[in-house]
Amino acid sequence: MESKTSRPIIHNFKRPFAFFAVFAAIGIWRYIATGGVFYLLIFGYIGFSIALGAYLSETLSDAKKPWGRRITQLLVGLFMLGFLGFLANENMQMEGFFFYAAAGIFGGATLHYVIAKVVGPLHFGRGWCGWGCWTAMILDFMPWKVPARPRLKYWSGLRYVHFVVSAGLVLGLIFLYDYGPAEHSAAEFTWLLYGNAAYYVIAILLAAFLKDNRAFCKYVCPIPVTMKITSRFSLMKQQIDMDECTDCGECEENCPMDIQLLEYARREQRVLSTECVLCDTCVYVCPVDAIKTTKRFDVCTREFINVG
């Protein structure tokens, strides 16, 4: 396998440029459709943030590579939460998407969910969870990067309950009380503020209690409910080269999402799990560079997860 240090310099720019080009194209599409210059600026910024993180993860030493992803998390997460949310008064939480969808409004939250969490996962799986989530951007700085225990059986069902309750609350308010916050209103800001505060409190307490930074993602967060459907067909997935792999188990031991990575490799499959957030942790910890991100069409038919 080609070593990371022997790659030509141009290789380091291929993935970053591809990401930037995709988001630049979305910005141009929205500009042509609406005439809004801010779409060019917003999607140009997001594309640059992802490209920068991808470039750093390609070029930094293995010990520092995770900072590429974290920098992207901060740049995208703070922009989505801080600028679009708190300054522009747009509820970027899931409830904001539900309100917009029910009202037929193609607002920022709608566009965000369609790109990052409905259609986007067909290409990059649950990459949003690994590279853009403003809840995870805080959790990934906590000390429990490697889960202290296997995933708790049946707890993942809580995120489906959360999804149904959130959707039911919004639909109930709309159809029973004719309620719906207007775009860029104080009501949207209130929903975002209290909803996001609740997410952070629950996420931090769960991480501390279970000694697992990503406990909230696994058990409570409702976002994967829709993402897991389309990410099943994702073109981008990790692949383990069994000719290079020494079966040391470092990738599985360090996977923050408890995926049985080697089980997929033994079946001569890519890592098909819809729980993968493309954090690249397995890539960085592999001592023989046997794991890389590849693109092709295949489908997840079975999940292999370490469950206690």
N, C-alpha and C positions, 0 to 999 in steps of 0.2 A: 504493500500500500504506500502511496506517496506520503511522505512525512509532511508535517505542517511547515517545517522550516524550509523544505525544498520547493514548496509551491512558488510559481512565478508571482511577482507582485500583482499582476493584473488579476489573478485569482481572488485576491483580497477585496477587489472592488465589484466583483460580479454580483454577489448576493445583495450588498448594499445598494447598488445601482438599480437592481431589479425591484427592490422594495420601493425605492424612491420613485421609480418610473410608474409603478402601479398607482401610488397615491397621487402623483402629479396628474395622471390620466383621469382619476376620479375628480380632482379639482377642476380640470379643464372641462370635463363633462358637465359638472354643475354650473360652471361659469357660462357655458354655451346655453344651457337650459334656462338659466335664471338671470344672467347678466350680473350676478353678484361676485364682485372681485374678491370679497372676503373668503369665498370658497377656495380660490387659488392660494390665498395666504394660509388658511387653516390646513388644507391637505398638503400644501408644500411643507409646512412646519412639521406635521405628523410624519410625512415621508422622510424628511431630513432626520428627525429624531430616531426613527427606526433604522435608517441607513447608518447613522452614526454608531448606534449600539451594535449593529451587525458588523460594521467595520472593526470596531474595537474588539469584539469577540473573536474576530478572525486574526487580529494582529498582536494582541497582548499575550503575555506569557500565560500558561495554563492556570497559574494561581490567581491571576488578575482578570482572566477572561469573563467571569461572572459580572464584573463591573460594567461591561458593555451592555448587558441586558438590564442591569439596575439603572444605569443612566437613562436608557430608553424608558423604563418604567416611570422614572421621576419626571422626565420631560413631557411624556404623554399624559401621565396620570395627573400631574399638577395642572397641566393645561386644561384637561377635560373637567376636572373638579374645580379648580380655582378660577380659570377664566370663563369657560362656558357655563359653569355652574354658579359659583358665588358672585361673579361680576356681571355675567350676562343674564342671570336669573333663569337658567334653563335646567330643568330637572333631568339630569343624565342618568339617574337611577332607573331601574326596570319599570317602576310605577309611572315614570314620565313617558316611557315608550308606550305603555298600555293606554294612558290617557290620550296621547297623540293618535295612536292607531285607531282607538274607538271613535275619535272625533274626525278622523280622516285628514289629520294635519301632517304634512311631510316636514317636520321640524328637525332640529339638530339631533334630538334623542332618537327619532325614527331613523335618520340616515346612519347614525352611529350603530344602532342595533342591527340594521340590515347588513352593513358592511362588516362589522367586527364579530357579530354573534349569530348571524343567520346564513348569509351567503359566503362571507369570508372564510368560515371554517372549511368550506369545500376545497379551498386551496391550502390554508395554513393551519387547519385544525383548531385546537384551542390555544393558538399562539397568543391571543389577546390575554388569556389568563396568565401567561408567563411573561409577557412583554409590555402590557399596557394597563392592567388593572390597577386602579388607584387604591384599592384595599390591599391587594397583595404587595404593592410597592412599600407599604409600611411593614407588613408581616415578614417580608423577606429580609428585613434588617434585625429581626428578633433572633435569639441564639439557638433555636431548635430547628436548624436546617435539615438535619437528618431525623426522621421520625423515631421516637423512642420505642414505638411498638407498631405491630402490623395494624392495618386499617380495622376499625371496629365494625363488626358484622351488623348489617341492617341500618346503621346510623345514616348511611347515605340517603336513605329514604326521606330524611328530614328536609332535604333541599326540594324534593317534589312537593312536600306539604307546604313549604314556604312559597313555592311558585304558585300553587293553587290558591293559597290564602291571599297573596298579593293581587293576583288577577281577579279573584272574587271581590276583594275590597274595592278595587277600582271600578269594576263593572257594577257593583252594588251602588256605589256613590253616583255613577253616571245614570243608571236606569231607574233607580228608586228615588233619588234626590235631585236628579238633573244637575249634578255638580260636575264641574270640570275646570281646572285652573287654566286661565288664558296663558298664551305664550309669553315668556319673559316677565312673569308677574311675581308679586310677593308670595302668592300661594305656592308657586313652583319652587321658589327659594326655600320656603318652609318645609315642603316635602323633602327636598334634597338635604337640608340641614339635619332634620331629625332622623330621616332614614339612614343617611350616611353615618351619623353619630352612633346609631344603634348597631350598624354593621361593624364599626370599629370596636366598640365595646365588646360585642359578642366574639368577634374574631380574636381579639387580644386575650380575652379570658380563656377561650378554647385553646389557643396556642400555649398559654402558660399551664393550663390544667393538664393537657394531653402531651405536653412537651413536643409539639409538632406545629411548625409555622403555618403549614397549609391545612390545618384541621378545618378551618372555616370553609375552604374551597371544597373539601371532601364531603362535608356533612350538612352544611347549612346554606351555602350560597345557591340561589335559585338560577343563576345564569347558565350553568352547564346543562340544565334541563333541555333547552333548545339547541345549545351548541353541540351536545353529544350526538344529536340526530344527523346533522350535516358533516360534522368532523369525522364521522364513520367513513366517509368517502374522500377524506382529505388527500390531496396529492403529496403534500410535504409530510414525511414521517422519518423517524430515525431508523437506521439499518445497521445491524451488527454483522461484520464480516467474520464468519466462523473460522475462516482460514487463518485469520490473524488473532482471533480471540483466544485467550488462555484460560477462560472459564474461572477467572479469579473472583468474580462476584462483586467487584467494586461498584459497578454500575447499579446493580440492584440494591446494594446496601446504602447507596447515597441518593437513590431516586426519591424525591420529596413526595411523589404521588403513589408510592408503594406498588409500582408496576413490576411484574415478573418479566423483566426484559429478556432474560436468557431463554425463557420458555418459547418466546416468539422466534428467537434465533435458531433454537433447536428444531423448530418446525419449518425452518427456511423461509420465514416471513419477516417482513419489517415489523417494527413496533406498532401494531395496529390499534392499541388501546385508545379509547376515546378519553381516557383520563390523562393522557400525555399533554403537557402544556408547553412543549418545545422549549423548556428552560435550558437545555443543552448540558445539564449537570452530568449526565452519563458520558457525554462526549469529553468533558474536561477531566473527569476522574479516570477515564480508561488509560491504563499505563502503556498500552501498545497502539493507541490511535485506531482502534478497530471499529469505531462508531462514527457515522456521518449522517447528515441529513440528505435524503434523496427525494426525487420526485417521480412518481408514476401512479397509475391507477390500481388500487386494490381496496378491499372492503373489510372492515372489522366485523367478524362474525362471532367472536368470543373474547371476553375480557379475562386476562390473567392478572389478578391482583393479590398481593399478600394480605390475607385477612386473618385476624386473630380469633 
